[in-house]
Amino acid sequence: MPSALANHARVITTLDEHGKSVFSTALPEEAERVSVQGGAAYFSLPYVTGEWPVDLNNDKDLERYEAFLAHPPGVTQQGGTVMRTVDFPPLSLSPMHRTVSLDFGIVTAGEIEVILDSGETRLLRVGDICVQRATMHAWKNPSKTEWGRMTFILAPAQDLEHKGHKIKDEVVEQCPRQRFMGRMDDIPVRPGPSLTNLDGRLTTRAVSSFSGHPISHL
């Protein structure tokens, strides 16, 4: 299913030889979008950094970003940051998942519902922000007709423990009958491989289906 949302510009600034601010021509201003699972969702990667603080000298960060476009990171990038957009088709639902990272998610088109494993939900509208702090969650587009888009900025977190238990990246097995609509107590949870270390094209399972768990349609 082709995304009904227009592609977005990615405008990057730099300095010219005189120290004046100019727009970089190193990359096209239109960010590439990649279809995953035959149009189940669309991803783009507006920017990635491989270290923090970022080294801007001699456009090193731009060179690193170009390398990431050729060999994309996993959901997060250890030691750096990932900016990603996701287009959700109508009535789509992501797997319940967690990465040990701090994620800022901003709705930029449509409405997106965030579902937690406690059963709590919030409906986010354009301009609303969700701060994910290494918690289990799923994303749902409840609209029957409209696409939704979120822009995410993800930063890795230090090792995390809760009441003596180490928190890890994980993905919940799909459970079609429950559709994540009620409490999650009896839904089996499978620890996933480290999503921060998976790489490959944006069309790989690491990003498109959260390590083998496809985006479903309600």
C-alpha positions in Angstrom: 0.0 0.0 0.0 1.7 3.3 -1.1 1.9 5.9 1.7 -0.6 8.7 1.2 1.8 11.1 3.0 4.1 13.4 1.1 7.8 12.8 1.4 9.6 15.3 3.6 12.6 17.5 3.1 15.8 17.0 5.1 17.7 20.4 5.1 21.2 20.3 6.5 23.4 23.3 7.2 27.2 23.7 7.1 29.9 26.4 6.8 31.5 27.6 3.6 35.1 28.5 3.2 34.5 31.9 4.6 32.7 30.7 7.7 29.3 31.7 6.4 26.3 29.5 7.1 25.1 27.7 4.0 22.9 24.7 3.1 24.9 21.5 2.5 24.7 20.0 -1.0 26.4 16.7 0.2 23.0 14.9 0.1 19.7 15.4 -1.7 17.2 17.5 0.4 14.5 14.9 0.0 14.9 12.1 2.5 14.6 8.6 1.0 11.7 6.6 2.3 11.8 2.8 2.2 8.8 0.5 2.0 8.8 -2.4 4.4 6.8 -5.6 4.3 5.2 -4.7 1.0 3.9 -1.4 2.2 3.1 -2.4 5.7 4.9 0.8 6.8 7.5 3.3 5.4 10.7 4.3 7.1 13.2 7.1 6.5 16.5 7.9 8.2 16.9 11.8 8.2 20.0 11.7 10.3 22.3 9.4 12.4 25.3 10.2 14.6 27.9 7.6 15.5 29.3 9.3 18.6 28.3 11.8 21.4 29.3 14.6 21.6 29.3 14.8 17.8 32.5 15.7 15.9 31.4 18.4 13.3 35.0 19.1 12.2 35.6 18.8 8.5 32.0 17.5 8.1 33.0 14.2 9.7 29.4 13.7 10.9 28.1 14.1 7.4 30.6 11.5 6.1 29.5 9.1 8.9 25.8 9.7 8.1 26.4 8.9 4.5 28.0 5.6 5.6 24.9 4.9 7.8 22.7 5.4 4.8 24.6 2.7 3.0 24.7 0.4 6.1 21.9 1.6 8.4 22.0 1.1 12.2 19.6 -1.0 14.2 16.7 0.6 16.0 19.2 2.5 18.1 22.9 3.3 17.6 25.3 2.6 20.4 27.2 5.8 21.4 25.2 7.9 19.0 21.7 9.0 18.0 19.1 8.0 15.4 16.5 10.2 13.8 13.8 8.1 12.1 10.4 8.7 10.6 7.7 6.0 10.4 4.6 6.1 8.3 1.8 3.9 9.7 -1.0 2.8 7.3 -4.6 2.8 8.5 -5.5 0.2 11.1 -1.9 -0.9 11.6 -0.3 -2.2 14.8 3.4 -2.7 15.7 4.7 -5.5 17.9 4.9 -4.8 21.6 8.6 -4.1 22.1 11.3 -2.4 24.1 14.8 -1.0 23.5 17.1 0.1 26.3 17.1 3.7 25.1 15.6 7.1 25.6 13.2 7.8 22.7 11.4 11.0 21.8 8.5 10.4 19.5 6.6 13.2 17.8 3.4 12.8 15.8 3.6 14.8 12.6 0.6 13.5 10.7 -2.6 11.7 11.7 -3.2 10.2 15.1 -1.2 7.4 16.8 -2.1 5.5 19.9 0.7 4.3 22.2 -0.2 1.1 24.1 1.8 0.0 27.2 2.0 -3.5 28.5 0.0 -2.5 31.6 -3.0 -1.9 29.3 -2.7 1.9 29.6 -3.1 3.8 26.3 -2.9 7.4 25.1 -4.0 8.8 21.8 -1.4 11.2 20.4 -2.4 13.9 17.9 -0.2 16.1 15.6 2.3 17.9 17.8 2.0 15.6 20.7 5.2 14.0 22.1 5.8 10.6 23.8 9.0 10.1 25.8 9.8 6.4 25.9 12.1 5.4 28.8 13.0 1.8 28.0 9.4 0.6 28.5 7.3 -2.0 26.6 5.1 -0.4 24.1 3.3 -0.7 20.8 2.2 1.8 18.2 -1.3 1.7 16.6 -2.9 3.8 13.9 -6.6 3.6 14.8 -7.9 5.4 11.8 -9.7 3.4 9.1 -8.8 5.8 6.3 -5.8 8.1 7.3 -2.1 7.4 7.4 -0.1 8.5 10.5 3.5 9.6 10.8 5.9 9.8 13.7 9.4 11.2 13.9 11.6 9.5 16.5 14.9 10.6 18.0 16.6 7.7 19.8 19.5 7.8 22.2 21.1 4.8 23.9 20.8 4.5 27.7 23.1 3.1 30.4 22.5 -0.5 31.6 19.1 -0.5 33.4 17.8 -2.5 36.3 14.4 -2.6 37.9 14.0 -4.2 41.3 17.1 -6.3 40.8 16.2 -7.5 37.2 18.2 -6.4 34.3 16.1 -4.7 31.6 16.9 -5.8 28.0 15.7 -5.2 24.5 12.7 -7.5 23.9 9.7 -8.1 21.6 6.4 -9.7 22.5 5.2 -12.6 20.4 2.3 -11.6 18.2 -1.0 -12.7 19.7 -3.7 -12.2 17.0 -6.7 -12.8 19.2 -5.7 -10.2 21.8 -4.3 -7.6 19.5 -2.7 -5.9 22.5 -6.1 -4.4 23.4 -6.3 -5.6 27.0 -3.8 -6.4 29.7 -0.5 -8.0 28.7 -0.1 -10.2 31.8 -0.7 -13.5 29.9 1.0 -12.6 26.6 4.2 -14.5 26.2 7.3 -12.4 26.0 10.4 -13.4 24.1 13.7 -11.6 24.7 14.9 -10.3 21.4 18.4 -10.0 20.1 20.1 -6.8 20.8 18.3 -4.4 18.6 21.0 -1.8 19.1 23.5 -4.1 17.3 21.5 -5.2 14.3 22.4 -3.7 11.0 21.5 -3.9 7.4 19.2 -2.2 5.0 16.1 -0.5 6.4 14.1 -3.3 4.8 15.6 -5.9 7.1 13.7 -7.4 10.0 15.8 -5.4 12.5 13.9 -2.2 11.7 10.9 -3.1 9.6 9.5 -5.9 11.8 11.3 -5.5 15.1 13.4 -8.7 14.8 10.9 -10.9 12.9 7.6 -9.6 14.4 5.7 -8.1 11.5 3.5 -5.0 11.7 0.0 -6.3 11.7 -3.3 -4.9 10.4 -6.4 -4.9 12.5 
